[in-house]
Amino acid sequence: MAEQRADVMVLGAGMVGVSAALHLQKRGRDVVLIDRHGAAGEETSYGNAGLIERASVFPYMFPRDLTHILRYALNRSTESYYHLSALPVVLPWLWRYFRASTPEGALHSARAALPLIERSLAEHEALIEEAGAPELLRRTGWIKLFRSQASLDEGVADLERARQFAGITADVLDPAAIEAREPHLAGTFTGAIHWGAPGFVPDPGKLAKTYADLFVRNGGRFLTGDARTLEQDGQGWRLRDAQGNAVIAREAVVALGPWSDLVFRPLGYKIPLGIKRGYHRHYTPRGNAVLNHPVLDADRGFLLAPMNRGIRLTTGAEFARREAPPTPVQLERALPLARDLFPLGETVDQQPWMGARPCLPDMLPVIGKAPRHPGLWFDFGHHHHGLTLGPATGRLLAEMMTGEAPFADPTPFAPVRFD
């Protein structure tokens, strides 16, 4: 059988893995990118709101007020849904998530992630320019709608906190300003916040594929293979591709998102990786209706985004076993509410799409060297921000692997923080 050798093999061709491969390549490493699909952006990176969230400087922590907890516990929300059968698996992780979500814990995570957030849009802009794909980035930001005074007050307080913490600015809109920016929305709103700093990607899956094409164009190799065949090989790592050929590299990067545990657990690592599943579906707009920005209905818990494929309706988090059959309950709950907000037409997709977000309890990714296996590196667990942070964490990882001074302190992302 044939044998291929490289300096580094990167396992997983979502936004995180492709970005890591590109940044390692830029630093002179011969890199092989490996994915079970043989194409980039086919899993988590395909389905999301398309936001490069430059303004979200505070992570999505577990709510600690009783009202939210009771609403989620009743399992009737569009924001959150859980499988009763999965509770024995999910509850221990949720308990760690809850414990990490103190005000002090949230502030620690925000401070750690801030350098990554601040670099997120610039890193994407550089790659998009190099790839020659400016049409895949729009500078529209996104709009958060509020239907009650209480939720608006909370949103404005969050804006002020972000301003004081990181200098983030946004426009607070009254109903007239909402109508001016989104004339085809319907409903009674107390106000809204237009977050202008984030970028918007109208086809996230295509962006991952565009970055992968750039990687190959620059001399990289993209192979189909199963990461579960990874094993140590002397001073390096070996894996079998889909044709049974050996791929051998001095170093390996685990960037498998919600499937990363399939590699790290057999090697003895007990990193508390959790899964938040989510769904989306596309619809045509009715008549001449146009949606100019992604819009989040904060009080009803769903988001609409104007993707190239159609208006994408996205849901919140579903807590279930990773491989459980899809249960798009949240989409079914959100659809009539979304039709009240915007004139959605026919369904574009035959079936709803389902994906999984990889999350750690502190809502920070794992980035760094595996402590007990030379040449093995981790880059996964980007929670709701894989699209946002992929290029920034790819740069950070590549700097660590090549001996450069890292642009951000990697300590908060170290795998050993859970030991």
N, C-alpha and C positions, 0 to 999 in steps of 0.2 A: 504494500500500500504506500501511497505517496505521503510525504511528510512536509509540513510547512513550519517554518520557524519565524519568530518575531521577537522584538524586545518586550512587548506588552500585548496581552489579549484582554479586551474589554468585553465583559459578558452582559448583554442587554443593549438593545438599540432603540430605547426610548430617548426622550430628550436628554435625560441625565447621562446615559451611556454614550450617545453620539457626541455630546458636548465634551465629555472627558476624552474621548478618542481624538477629537479635533485638537484640543489643547495639548495633549501629549504629542501629537503629530507636529504641531507648530514648534515644539521644543526638541525636535530632532529624533523622536522615538519612532521606530518601525512598529506600527500598531495593526493588529487584526481585531476587527469588530465582529462579534458573533451574536446571533439572535436565532431563536427557534423558528421564527416566521420567515427569515430570509429577506425581510423588508423592515424598514425603520418605522417607528411611530404607530404600531398596530395595536397597542394595548392602552395603558393609562394615558399616554401622551396624545392619543387620538381624541379622547372625549373629555373636554373641560370647557370652561367659560371663555378660553382664549385670551385671558388677561395676563400680561406681564406686570405683576402687581407691585409696581414701584412705590405705591402709597401704603401698602399693608405692612406697617412696621411692627404691629403686634400680632402674635400668632393666634390661631383659632383654638382657644383653650376651652375646657369643659365648663359649662355654665355652673355657677355656684349659688344662684338665687333659686329659691324653692319653686317659684312660678314656672320657670323654664324646666326644671327637673321633673315636676309633676306632669307638665304637658308632654314631655318626651316619654315619661314612664307609661302614660296612657296609650302610647303607640298610635296616635291619631294625627300626628303632625305631618306636614309636607317637608319639614326640615330634617326630621330624623325618624327612622323606622328600624325595628330590630326583629329578628327571628327568635321566637321563644326557644326553639330547639338549639339555638347557638349560644344561649346565655351561659352555659357552663364554660365555654371557651372565651366568650366576649367579656363577661363580668370581671374576671381578674385583671384584664388589661384596662378596662374602663376605670377600675378602682385606682390603678396606677396613674392613669390620665387625670382623674379627679384630684388625686393627691398632688400632682405636679402643677395643677391649675390654680394655685394660690396667687394672690397679687404679687408676692415676691417671686414666685416661680415664673409667672408670665413676664415680669420685668427682666429677669435673668435671661429668658429665652429671647426676648426682644433685643436686648443689648448684644447678645451673641450673634443673632441673625442680621443685625442692622448693616454691617459692612457688605454682606451678600446682597441684601435688598437694594442697597444704594448702588451696587455695581450691576444689578440685574438687567436693566434696560440698555445700558451702554454695551454690555457684552453681547446682547442680542443684536444691537445695531451694527456692531463690527462684523459679526458673522453673516448677517443678512446682506450687508454691503459686499462682503467678499463673495457670497453666493450669487449675487446679482438678482436678488428677489425682493425689491422694495415693496412690491404689491402685497407681501405677506405681513406687513406691519402698518397699522393705522394709529395715528396719534389722537384718537378720540377720547380716551379715558372711558369712564363708565359712570352710570348714575344710580344712586341708591334712593329709592322712593320710600316715603313714610306716610302712613295713613292716619296716625294719631300724634297728638302733641307730645305724649310721653316718649314715643319711639324717636320722634324728631329731636327732642331734647337730648336723648341718649346719643343719637348720632352726632349732634353738634359737639357734645362733650367728648366723644371719641376723636373728632376732628381736632379739637383744641389740644387734646392729649398728644396726638400725632404731631401737631405743630410744635409744641413745646419739646417733645422728645427728639424729633428729627427734622424739623423745619418744613413739614409737609403742609401744603396749602390746597384748598379746594373751594369751589363756589357753593354757597348755600342758596338754594333756589326756592322762591315762592311758587304758588300754583301757576301764575302767569309765565314765569320763567321756564317752568317745566313744559308748558304747552308750546312755548317758543322753540325749545330744543327738541321736543318730541311731540309733534302735533297730532300724531295718530294714537297716542295713548288715551285710554278712557278710565275714569274713576275719580274719586275725591281724595286729594292728597293734601296733607298739612304742609308738606315741603319736601325737599330732596337735597342731596349733596352730590355735586358733580365732581368726581375725583379725576382731575385732568392729567395727573402725572403718569398713570399707567399706560402702557401700550396695549393695543388690541390686535390679536392674530385671528383673521377670519377663517383659517384652516390650520389648526394646530398639528394635525397629523401630517399634512403636506409640509409644514415647516420642518418637522423632524426628518422627513424624507429628503428635503432640500439640503439640510445640513449633512445627512449621510452621503448624498451625491457629491457634495463639496469634499468630504473626507476621501471618497474614492477618486475623485478627480485629482486630488493632491497626492495620490499614490497609495492610499490606504486600501486594505483588503477587507471585504465584507463577506462573511461566510455564514451558512446555516448550520446550526449545531445545538446540542442539548447541554446546558450548563451543568446538569447533574452528573455528567461524565468527567467533570474536572477532578484531577488528582495531582498530587505532588509527583514531580519527576526529577529526582536528583536535586539540583539547586534551582529548579524552576517548576513549571506547571504544564500539564498535558491535558488535552481534551480531544474528543473525537468529533469530527464534523459529520454532516448528514450522510456523506459518502463513506464514512468509516475511516477517513484519513486522519492521521495524528496532527494536531496543532500544538506546537511546543513554544513556550515563551518564558522568559526569565521572571516576568511579573504578570499577575492577573488582577483585574479590577472587577469586583462584583457590583454591578449596577443594574440589578434585576428588579428593582422596585418592589412590588408586593410579593414577588417570588424569591427574593434574596435569601430567605430562610432555607430554601431547598439546597443551598450551598453552605451557608454558615452553620446551620444546626448539625449536620453530620460531622462537621469539623470540631464540634464541641463548644460553640459560642452560644450563649443564652441571651441574646439581644432581644428585648421585648418588642418585637415588630407586630403592630396591629394593622388591621385592614378596615378602611371605610369604603364600602362600595357606593357607586353612584350611577345614575342613568341619564341619558339624553335622547331626544328625538327631534327631528327637523320637520318644519311645516312651511308651506308656502304662505306668503302674506295675501290677504284678500284685496282685490281691486288694485288701487294704486298706493296702498299703505306702505310706508317705509319706516324702518327702525334705524335710527342714526347711531345709537350707542348700545352697548350692553346695558340692560337695566335690571336691577335687583329689587323685587318687591319685598322690602324688609319685613313687613308685618305678615305676609303670607308665605314667605319662605321659598321662593323660586326665582330663577333668573332666565331672562330671554336675551339671546345674543344674535346679531345679524351676520351669520356665517355665510360663506360662499354657497353652501349647499341649501341654505334656507334659514328660517328663524329657528335657532336651537333652544329648546326648552330643557333646562338642566335642573337636577334635584339636589337635595342636601345629602346627608350621609345615611347609608344603610349598614347596620351591624349584623353580619351574617358570616357563616363559614365561607372562606374564600371561593371554594369550588361549588357552593350550593347553586341550584338552578336560579335563574333570574326571577325576581318578584318585583316588577315595576309598579308597586303600589303607590309610591310617591308621585310618579308621573301621572297616574290615573287621578290622584287627588289634585294635582296642580293644574292639569289641563283645563278644566272649566274655569278656574281662577285666571289662568293665563289668557283664555279667550275673552274674559271680561276686561282684561288690561289692554290687549292688542288684538286686532282682527286677524287671527290665525286662520289659514285655509286648510288645504288638504295635507295629509301626512306624506312626507317624502320617503321615509324609510319603511321597509317592510316590517321590521321589528325594532323595538327600542334597543339602544346600545347600552351595555353595562360594562363598567370598568371598576378598578380597585385602586384606592389611594393608599400608599404605604406610610404608616405613621408610627412615630415613637411617642411615648407618653409626654415628653417635654416639648413636642412639636418642633424638634430640631433634627436635621438629618444626621446620619452616621457617615463621617468622612475621615478616612485615615487608615493607618497601617493595622492589619490584623496582628494582635500582640504575640501570638504563639506560632505564626506561620510566616517565615520569611518570604518576601515577594508577593504576599497577598494583601490587597487593598480593598476597602469598602467605600461605596458611594451610593447610598440609598436612603430611603425614609424621608422624602421631601414633602410629605403630608399633602396639603392643598397647593403646594407651590413648586411642583416639578417643572412645569413649563417656565415659570418665573425664574427659578434658581439654577436650572440645569447648566447654562453656560458659565455662571459665576462659580458654582461648586466645581465644575469641570476645570476651570482655571486654578482654583485653590488646590485641588487634588494634584493637578499636573505640576504645580509649583512645589508641592511637598515631595512628589516622586522624583523630581529632577534636581532637587537641592536648592531651588531658588528660595529667596525670602518670601514667605506667603503674604499676600496682600491683606489677609485677615487672620486673626488668632484662631488656629484650628482646634485649640484645646476643648472648647465646649462641644465639639462634634465628635470627639474621640470615642471609639468603640468601648474603651475600658470604663467609660463613665457609668455603665450599668453593672459593673462587677461588684 
